[in-house]
Amino acid sequence: MFFYISKILQFLSNPITWVFILLIIALFQKTSKRKNRLLLTGLLVFYFFSNSFIFTEIARLWEVPAKKYEEIGKYELGIVLGGATTYDAALERMQANNSIDRILQAVELYHKGHIGKILFTGGSGSLIYPEMKEGIFVRDYLLTIGFPEESLIIESESKNTRENAVFTKELLEQNDWWHNQDFLLITSGYHMRRSVKIFEKIDMNPESYSVNRFAGKRRYDFEFLFLPNADVFKNWEAIIHEWFGMMVYYFAGYI
């Protein structure tokens, strides 16, 4: 049930959906005054959620700040949260999405000696294709490009962030890989705040390593400050989904 609720919230967390609903309602208004109000509201919502500067400043407040390599120590384990890839069944290969930095940065941290092993946690987040488990095709990809199998641990049954944490802890304990030591948690900056709280709730103590951050150096050029950007809608969806997730997980007792 929780999995299905998360999918509904994912649909509702996209501001494009809100604009679409406002426009549809406006079409069925009998009075021009009410219709114009709805159209104006839709226009304002569209502009607010497509403005790069507004989004970036709000993301800056929400994201857990990223760290430079020299700011972190050495860890036995780096835990990478899924949601970075999909699978193209027709071509039989993995496809990256905007969160692929989670995997790329983990591999680099391994080669730089900051983490001794990578544990990737992620199953299928699809209602239609539950057999498409991200952990499996990420494992196959990493082994194909030469990542050492003995340094890779895969958890491929989890469907959400809480299951990422719970199933990871169970896997580590069952295989005597877990001794209550600190570990490096690797996920997107916008996803890190909720993720850390979930791991802490089950008595794991992560050190955060945020990747693919939205908020970089401040920009003040005309295009960034004033012009709408369609890509920003997708970024807002990620942030709003996290806000919904925080609320739902709080009331469920997961954080």
N, C-alpha and C positions, 0 to 999 in steps of 0.2 A: 504493500500500500504506500509506504514511504517513497518508494521508487517512482510510483505513478504521480504522487503529489509533486515531486521534484520536477517531473516533466511538464506538468501544468504550470508551475511557477516559472519554468524556463520560457514558456510561450508568453506569459504575462509580463516578463521582465524586459521585453523588447519595446522601446519607445515607438518604433514603427507601428507596432500593433495598436498603440494608443492613438496615434495620428489617424490610422486607418478607421478605427472605431468612431472617432469624432467626425470624420468625413462621411461615413455611412449614415450616422445619426442625422447629420446636417441635410443629407439628401431627402430625408423623409419629414422635414419640418414644413409645416403649412405656412408659417409666417416668416417673412424675409428677415425680420429683426432677430428672431431666434436662430435662424439659419446663419446669418452673418456673425452672430456671437460665436457659434460653434466653429465656423470657418476661421475666425480670428484666433480662437483658442487653439485650433489645430495648427495654424501658422506659427503661433508663439511656441507651442510645444515642439514643432519641427525645428525651429531655429535654435531653441535652447539646447536640444539634444543633438544637434549637428554642429555645434560650435566647438571647435578644437580647444580654444583657450579655456572656456568654462569647464569642459570635461577634464582637461589636464590638471587644473588647479584643484578640483574636487578629488580626482584620483590621487593627487599628491598627498592629500590629507588621509586617505584611506590605505594606500599601499604600505606594506612594511618595507622600509628602505633597503636597497640592495647594498652589498658589501664588495669591496675590492678583494682580490685573491689574497693579498698580504694581510688582510684584516681577519682572516679565519685561520684556525689551527689545523691539526690533523685529526681525522676521525676514522674509526674502524669501518663505519658504514655511512653511506649517503642514500637516503630514501627519496625516491623520485615519484611524485604523484602523477597518475595517468591523466588523460585528457589532452594529450599532445599529438595524437595521430588518429587516422582512420585507415581502413583497409579497402583497396580497390580489388574486388574479387575477380573482375574480368581480366585485369592485368596481373593479378596475383602478386601484389606488392603493396607495401605500406605507403601511405600518403601523410605528409606533415600538415599541421595546421599552425595557427599563430602561436601556439604554446610549445612548439618544438624546442624552444630554447631550454626547456626543462631537461631534455635528454642531452642536447649538445653541451650544455654547461656541466652536467654531471660527468660526461665522458672526459671533458677537459680537466675537471677537478681530479678525476682519477689519474689521468696521465701526469698531472702536476704533483701528485702525491698527497693531496689533501684528504682523499678518502680511499680506504683500502678495498672496499667492495661497493657495488651499486645494487640496491634493491629497488626494482621497479614494481609498483603496485597499480593495477588497473585491469578490470575485466571488460564486460560489454555494457555500454550505456545505452544500448539500442533496444527498443521494444520489439522491433521487427526481426532483428538479427542477433539474438542472445548468444549465438555460438561464435560471433566475431569478438574474440577476447583480445583486448589491446596488448596485454602482457605477452601473449604468445607471438604476435607478429612483431612486437618490439624486440623480443628476445631473438627471433630469427634474423631480424635486420642487423642487430648489434653483432651477432656471431658472424654474419656474412661479411661485415666490414672489418673483421679481425679482432673484435673485443674478446678478451680471454674469458672462456666459459666459467672457469673457477672463480672469477671475480664478479659473477653476475647471479643474482637471486631474483626470481620472478614470482609474483603473486598475481594470479589472473582471474580471481573469482569476484572481486569487489565491484560494486556498481555505483558507489558514491563515496564521498570523502570519509564519512564515518567508517564505512566498511574498509576503506584503504587502511585506516589506522588499526581497527580491530583485527582484521585478517593478517595484517603485517605482524602485529605482536604475537598472534597465535603461531604463525609460521616460524618466527624467530625462536619462540620458546620450545616448540615441538622439535626443532632441529638443533637445540642448544647453541644457537647463534646469539642469543640475547642474554646479557648479564647486567641489565639496568644501566648500561653505559650511555653516555651522551652520543648523539648522532646528528648528522646534518640533514635537515629537511629541505628538499629542493622542490620548489613549485613557483608559480607566477606570483608576482608581488601582490596583485589584487586578491589572490586566493590564500595567501599566507596567513593572514590574521585569523581566519576561521580554522584553518588547518592546524595551526599551533594549539589553539584551544581544544580541539578535538583530541589531539595526541596527549595533551596534558591531562585531559579528563580520564584517560585510561592509564595514567601514571607512567607515561613516557615523557622524556624531557628533551625536546628538540632544540637544536640551535638552527635558527632560520637562515636560509640562503635564497633570497628572492631573485627571480629571473624575469625576463621579458617585461620590464616595467613600462607602464604607460607614461609616467611623469619623468621626463628627463630635464635637460636644461631649459629654462624659461625662454619662450620666444615672444617677440613683440612685432612681428611683421604683419602687414595688412591682411594677407590671406589667412594667417593663423588666428588673428584676433576677430575677424569679422565674417569671413565667407563660410557658408555651410560646407560640411564635409561628410559625405555619405558613410565613410568608414567609421566615423565617431559613433554612429548608432550601434554598431556591433560592439564597440568598446563599452558603451553604456550598458548594453545587455549583460556583459560579464560582471560589471560592478553591481548592478541592481540585483542580479541573480545571487551574488554574495550577500547582499543586504537581506534579501528574503531568506537565504539559507541560514544566516545568523539568527534571525528571528525564529524560524521553524526549529532549528537545532536547540535553541535556548529552551523553548517550551517543551521540546521532547526530552530534555535533560542530557543532551549529547555534549553540551559545552558548559 
